[in-house]
Amino acid sequence: MGEEAAGELWDRAVQAMMSGGGSELTPLLQQLMLLHLPLTHKYRQLDVASLLGDNTPQDAWNAVGTAFNILEKYGRNLLSASKPKFWRAVKFNNPVFKSTVDAVKGGREILHQYGYTVEQRDGLSFPEEVAGPDLGKVAAVTMEVALLQAELGLLRQGSHPHPDLFSQFAHAGTQEVSSPMSPLPTQPTEVGTGGSDPFYSPHLFTPPNVDLSFSLSLVSRVPRYSCLLTSRRKDKTRLQSSR
C-alpha cells in the first residue's frame, strides 16, 4: 500500500474515532499496523521518535503503553457529547496522572496537543477564551494514541508484523525488540468511579458507555499473525509428540 492509500486509511480511522471509536475503528487500526511504513509517515500527530527514543530502555515502553491507556481516556472524554464537568483542567496531583501520564517523557506534550496549553501551578487547562476542544485535532491525536498503544501491545507479545520499524528506537537489537515484554493490564485502569475509590478524580472521569478495552484487545485480533503463531505452536507440539 502506497503512502497516498495509507493516508486515506488514516483519515478513515480519524473519522471513526470522531464517530465514537467503536467497532468501525478496530479493523482500521489493524490495517494501519500491517503497513510497512516508517513510523514518522504513519504517525502524523505524535512525535513517535521522541516518545520511543526518550523512554528507553525497552521496558520503559510498558510504561508508555500504560500512560497511553489514560491519555486515550482524556481524548475520548473530550470527544464525548457529554463531557465531564471538569473537562477543562488536568491536575498534576491526581495519583493516576502522576503514576502513568507524568511517569513517561512526552505525556504532557500529548495533553498540549489535546488543547491543554495553559500551564498552571497545579496542572494544565484549556485557555479561557477557547469554548471547546478542536474535535478534529483531538480525534486525530486520540486515534494515534490508540494505534501506538496497540502496536506496543503486539511488540510485547512478540507478534508485531514489522518489529524492525521499532528497532531503531531501542538500545536492543530487532530480535530483542520483538521478544515479549512485561504484560500491560488487559483492562483499562479504573478511574472516575467515585465513592471510596482512592483514584477518583473528576479530572479523570470516564463517561458512561465508553468501551476503552478494544485498543488493547487488538493485540489478539490480527488474523494473519495470530494464525501463524498458532500453526507454529501446533507444529512444535507434533514434533515433541513424535520424539
Number of C-alpha atoms within 10 A of each C-alpha: 10 9 12 9 10 17 16 11 16 22 14 16 26 24 18 20 27 22 14 17 24 16 11 15 22 20 15 18 24 19 14 19 21 16 16 15 17 11 16 12 10 20 21 14 17 21 15 19 15 12 18 20 18 16 21 16 13 18 14 16 25 20 20 23 26 20 24 25 26 24 25 20 24 21 27 25 20 23 22 17 10 10 15 17 10 13 19 20 19 22 18 16 11 18 14 21 21 14 14 20 24 15 18 22 18 20 19 18 15 21 20 16 18 23 23 21 15 13 12 12 7 12 15 20 20 20 15 9 6 10 9 13 17 14 16 14 17 25 25 25 25 30 28 25 26 27 25 22 24 26 28 23 28 27 22 22 17 19 21 24 18 18 21 16 15 21 17 15 22 19 13 14 13 17 11 16 24 23 15 14 20 12 11 16 13 11 12 18 17 14 19 18 15 12 8 7 11 13 18 18 20 19 20 26 21 23 17 8 6 14 15 20 14 19 26 24 16 21 22 14 16 19 10 10 15 15 12 12 14 11 12 12 12 12 12 11 11 11 10 9 8 6 5
